[in-house]
Structure formats: C-alpha cells, structure tokens
Amino acid sequence: MKLLELHLLQSFPVTCLNRDDVGSPKSAFFGGVPRARVSSQCWKRAIRLLAQQLSQEHNLPRFRGIRTKEIAAKLREILLHRLGDPEKADRWAAVLADQIGVAAAEGEARTSVLLYFSPRQLEAVVDRLSTEINLKELESSDAGAAPRRGRKGDPQAALQNAVKNALKALKTPPEDAADIAIFGRMVASDPELTLEGAGLFSHALSTHEVANDVDFFSAVDDLRPEEEAGAGHIGTLEFNTACYYRYVGLNWDLLSDSNHLKILSPKERKQVLDVFLRAVILAVPQARKNSMFGHTPPGTILGLVRDGQPLSLANAFEVPVRSSNGYLARSRQRLEEHYALLRQAFGLSPIRELWLFLDTDNFAPKVGTRVDTLDAFISQLLEGLPDE
C-alpha cells in the first residue's frame, strides 16, 4: 500500500470547534486524563468545503460532491433542461430519487437517507435513461408501478429495467467526484453504490489534559428604559483551549484504481492531491467563528510518503504533555522522539520524510528534512508518488 500521511500539531486559543448534544466542546479520556476532541467528521466537512473552494479558485472542478436528501431537486434541474417540461421533470426526478435512496414518505421527493453524488454522476443517470426510453413520451408514473409477472415483454417491467440500468451510471467515477473518492460514500439502501474512501482521518485529540471552561456573557437591550437595571439577556457557553494532534492519511493505490480516480492521469491525480493537502492543512471547523474566532494554522506538520500500513503517532501523547510554558514546542519534541523510535523499531523506510515548522529558531529534526514553505512541502511530498 502506497501511503501519503500527514501528522499535524495545531494549537487553538479560546474555541469550541466541535460541540456535543448539549453544546459543550467534545472530549475523550486518553492516557487516564480528559482531553479536548474534535471528531473526524467535523474536520472532514471543513476540509471538503475548503477543497471545493480551492478547486474552483484554481479552475479545477474536481471537488463537486453534494451530500443531501434533496437529490430530486438536482435531478429536476437536469431533467428540466433536457425536457423543458416542469411537470415531467418533477415526476421523473421523484422516480429516480426514490430508486436511489427510497423516498422519506409516499409522494415525497426527499429521500430517507443522505446521498452523496456529483453533478456529472446525476447527469450521466439522466443521459443513460434517455438513451433507453423517450422521457418526453412516457409517463414517469409507469416507472414506479409494479411489473405484472408472467407477461413476456411487459412494458412496465421494461420501464423499470431502464431505470435500474440508468442508475448504474452512479457507479462510474466521473472527473468531478474527487471528494467522493477520498471521503467515500455509503448507501444503505443499495450497497453496490457504497464506495470505500481512500482517505483516513483520526479524531483530533489534545496532547495534554484539558478541562472545559465556562464563559458567562450578557447582552444589553438598547431600548430598555434607563431606570430598569440589568442586562437584556444573560447566558453561558463552554469553551476550551488545546493543542491537538491530528492524523490524515491517503491510500494512493486505492485512489488510483478503476473505482476511484483512474479516469484521471497521474498528473491530474497529483493536482487533486495538491488541493486536498492544502485543504487538510488550512481548514478549521467554523463553529462559533463569530464569537470565539480561533482560526490558526498548524504549528508542526510531518509529511510522509511510504509503503506499508497506516501508522498513528497518537501514543506520543499517551502520557499527557505537561508544561507551564506552552504546549506546542513540547508536543513537537514528543512527536519527533516517538516517530524516531517507531522508525527504528519497525524498520520504516519512508520515500519522503518532510517537516514544516512555524517557528523562528533553527530547529533541525533528528530524522527527515525540514522545509520552509507550504508550497515546497506539498510539491516535494507529491514528488514521492509514482508517475504512472
């Protein structure tokens, strides 16, 4: 397995990046003490949204996946363009959406589960259906009817088969679905549409013990009479401050196979990875960004290209870091020492082994090479991947 891996240390001031069901910052016990935690799902969404933005800015429309229960609305847009008939577009969109994800209720276009497809995949469904039947002449209600068994050449059965054949287009990875190839897709109603993601994401855990704190706040009523004392509103919010360890890995072999991005050339796949890596490094969950803005970049990044199994370095912090002079430098030292130990003990031989530090000293790592800019870090990592 050819792997590209990032190990990141990222320190945040007052924030609540990821909330639980009662609005508190998420947490976990690790090494016998409470830690701050940000779920992988939370950070993955931030990465996905930034990757879409960066992809558009670089005129590289590869990250266009849409996760929604309103898949019928996207199908309707395509069908309306093809048919020019709003009523037929509505009815065919409902039929196709129901076949993909099962309608939430009878007669409702919304599906019962979230679906994750790209615009070109949905266009391919409509294109394939149009080659098998004349959508302008047939009524979409016929496609949803149960076929009468025992009758050879039954038109209802043929219509249903046409719909099923059209949906096979969803299995073909198009050029605009790089995010689906990386993050994966699960469709419980149709396991054949499930796609294993090439990306690997850990929950972010603080490298040290963390206890949530409480912010008491008040708001002033601008029109309250002067003789009435007190605030117009009072409340409390929980927050924490933490230095997190994050892991993101990518299975290059899986990403390059026929179910994922083999449709792209190796050069195009590396362009996809360039966007993805920048999003991984720069994306920050946006919870409470207007009241607890803490958008900070990683302070340390270890990038690896190697063969073998994925490897987390979280146990560098199984014994929590303790410091009265900041956590980032001590965490970096722990990360480097733990990686050097594993590298020697398990005979790791990375193809690329790069460090990017945000500091002003001349710190030189014991193993690997230090680079000074994000552009150099990403370009040198990508040079370690095969060109075929």
Secondary structure, DSSP 8 states (H G I E B T S, - for coil): -EEEEEEEEEEEEEE--SB-TTS-B-EEEETTEEEEEE-HHHHHHHHHHHHHHHHHHTT-TTB--EEES-HHHHHHHHHHHHH--HHHHHHHHHHHHHHHH-BSSTT--SBSS-EEE-HHHHHHHHHHHHHHS-TTTS-HHHHTS---TT-TT-HHHHHHHHHHHHHGGGGS--TTBHHHHHH-B--TT-GGG-B--SEEE--EEESS----EEEEEEE--TTS-TTS-S-SEEEEEEEEEEEEEEEEEEEHHHHTSTTTTTTS-HHHHHHHHHHHHHHHHH----TTTTTS------SEEEEEEEESS----GGGGSS----SS-SHHHHHHHHHHHHHHHHHHTT---SEEEEEE--SS----SSSEEESSHHHHHHHHHHTS---
